[in-house]
Amino acid sequence: MAETRSAGRLIVDRETRPYLPPYLKLRHDAGRDRWVLLAPERILSPDQIAVAVLKLCDGKRTVEEIAAVLAKEYSAPVDVIQADVLDLLQGLADKGYIKG
């Protein structure tokens, strides 16, 4: 998988195929009935939208394909969804939580 980088930073674009690195796990916490992102020495609590996006980040789908799936699922304009997905994933990539 090719990563688009600028000075060591992953730049997420429509063709990026995002995935969670092996040291991160998205899990459902049944006791608290919420999703958590388990990182070394951290537990993050993504919101419902972030969980929907992260579930689709398998390294096979592009950001464009992820946005299309979510636009269909939520009956929303694909360009709006894609912009939101790009913003979310870029923020996560900047923190090292997403690879591409």
C-alpha positions as CSV (number, residue, x, y, z in Angstrom):
1,M,0.0,0.0,0.0
2,A,1.4,3.4,-1.0
3,E,1.2,6.1,1.6
4,T,1.1,9.8,0.5
5,R,3.4,11.6,2.9
6,S,4.5,15.2,3.4
7,A,7.5,15.5,5.7
8,G,6.6,12.2,7.4
9,R,2.9,13.0,7.7
10,L,0.3,10.8,6.0
11,I,-2.0,13.0,3.8
12,V,-5.4,11.4,3.6
13,D,-7.1,11.9,0.3
14,R,-9.9,10.2,-1.7
15,E,-7.7,7.4,-2.9
16,T,-6.1,6.6,0.5
17,R,-7.0,3.1,1.8
18,P,-7.1,3.7,5.5
19,Y,-6.6,1.0,8.1
20,L,-5.9,0.7,11.8
21,P,-2.3,-0.2,12.6
22,P,-1.8,-3.6,14.4
23,Y,-1.3,-1.9,17.8
24,L,-4.8,-0.4,17.7
25,K,-8.0,-2.4,18.2
26,L,-11.6,-1.2,17.8
27,R,-13.7,-3.2,20.3
28,H,-17.2,-3.0,21.7
29,D,-17.2,-2.7,25.5
30,A,-20.3,-4.7,26.4
31,G,-20.2,-3.7,30.0
32,R,-20.6,0.0,29.2
33,D,-22.4,-0.6,25.8
34,R,-20.0,1.6,23.9
35,W,-17.2,1.3,21.3
36,V,-13.6,1.9,22.4
37,L,-10.4,2.2,20.4
38,L,-7.7,0.5,22.4
39,A,-4.2,1.9,22.0
40,P,-1.0,1.3,24.0
41,E,-1.7,2.8,27.4
42,R,-4.8,4.6,26.1
43,I,-8.5,4.0,25.6
44,L,-10.3,6.3,23.3
45,S,-14.1,6.6,23.1
46,P,-15.0,7.4,19.5
47,D,-18.5,8.8,18.8
48,Q,-21.0,6.8,16.7
49,I,-20.0,8.4,13.4
50,A,-16.3,7.7,14.0
51,V,-17.1,4.1,14.8
52,A,-19.1,3.8,11.5
53,V,-16.1,5.1,9.6
54,L,-13.5,3.1,11.5
55,K,-15.4,-0.2,10.9
56,L,-14.9,0.4,7.2
57,C,-11.2,1.2,7.4
58,D,-9.9,-2.2,6.3
59,G,-7.1,-1.2,4.1
60,K,-9.0,-2.3,1.0
61,R,-11.6,0.4,0.6
62,T,-10.6,3.9,-0.4
63,V,-11.9,7.0,1.4
64,E,-14.1,7.5,-1.6
65,E,-15.6,4.1,-1.3
66,I,-16.1,4.5,2.5
67,A,-17.9,7.8,1.9
68,A,-20.2,6.1,-0.8
69,V,-21.1,3.3,1.7
70,L,-21.9,5.8,4.4
71,A,-23.8,8.2,2.1
72,K,-26.1,5.3,1.0
73,E,-26.5,4.0,4.6
74,Y,-27.4,7.5,6.0
75,S,-29.1,8.9,2.9
76,A,-26.8,11.8,2.8
77,P,-24.9,13.7,0.0
78,V,-21.7,11.8,-0.8
79,D,-19.7,15.0,-1.1
80,V,-20.7,16.1,2.4
81,I,-19.9,12.7,3.8
82,Q,-16.6,12.5,2.0
83,A,-15.5,15.9,3.4
84,D,-16.4,14.8,6.9
85,V,-14.6,11.4,6.5
86,L,-11.5,13.1,5.2
87,D,-11.4,15.5,8.1
88,L,-11.9,12.7,10.7
89,L,-9.3,10.4,9.1
90,Q,-6.7,13.2,8.7
91,G,-7.1,14.0,12.4
92,L,-6.6,10.4,13.3
93,A,-3.7,10.0,10.9
94,D,-2.0,13.0,12.4
95,K,-2.2,11.3,15.8
96,G,-0.9,8.0,14.4
97,Y,-4.2,6.1,14.7
98,I,-4.7,5.6,11.0
99,K,-2.3,4.3,8.3
100,G,-2.9,4.4,4.6
